Amino acid sequence: MSNTNESAAARDAANWAKSVTRLDVSEVPEGATGINVAGKRLASPIQGFGKMWQKTYQVRLPRSTTSAADLITLWKQRFPEFWPEGNHFYGPLTGIAPGEVALVEGTLPGKLKLSTGVMVLYADDESFTLMTPQGHVFAGWITFSAAEQDGETVAQAQVLMRASDPIFELGLMMGGHKQEDMFWDTTLRNVAAHFEVTDPEVNTAVVCVDKKRQWKRWTNVWHSAAIRSTVYMMNAPFRALAGMFHRKRATS
């Protein structure tokens, strides 16, 4: 009996990412910048600033189209394909796996670019969880899962989050929450469309878990991926000139 328990514990441990102090980005794929991820710490809701929210998004698929296990397998393998247009997830070619770091290029209200990323905290045959780094819009976890209920397969995305800093908290209050809801609504609709489900209905449930703001975390603004991404974009002409100068010196 003890050997069975030890084997089960070992299998479960393999589904978790190994403990890391700071994130490492070994390779930056074409199309990504790679900023705001390397060297950053992971940030749970405990490290966030704003109110804590739990958001649950579900879409139901006919059981005949896919099983829960097959849906999760597909979702892990083709995760970037289901994201809304204008947002890019640069994950490993092998798909979602514990400990993998993925880069994210997104868009904020006002068409501001956001360069950030996530780490795969947990992944098994039934679910997988992504965790955000310092500077992300929110500090938290996003868990994707599937279950079979009443002859249907239910795909679910659940977010537990706090805005990372006061600026992001204000942004969420002024339309950011609505954009976040639309993002995952579109993602689940894209999952359903893959299985040829027409006009899928996404159910959304939002609960404020903690109404208090953690004012001691206001200094998180120093890591703001939005501010750093904007500065990076503004410096693009100078980086281009510097590159031309170095290339000219190398050929002279």
Secondary structure, DSSP 4 states (H G I P E B T S, - for coil): -HHHHHHHHHHHHHTBPPP-SS-------TT---TTTTTPPB--GGG--S-EEEEEEEEEEETTT--HHHHHHHHHHSGGGGSPTT-EEE--TT---TT-EEEEEEEETTTEEEEEEEEEEEE-SSEEEEEPBTTSSEEEEEEEEEEEETTEEEEEEEEEEEESSHHHHHHIIIIIHHHHHHHHHHHHHHHHHHTT-SS--EEEEEEEEE----GGGGGGGGG-HHHHHHHHHHTHHHHHHHHHHHHHHHH-
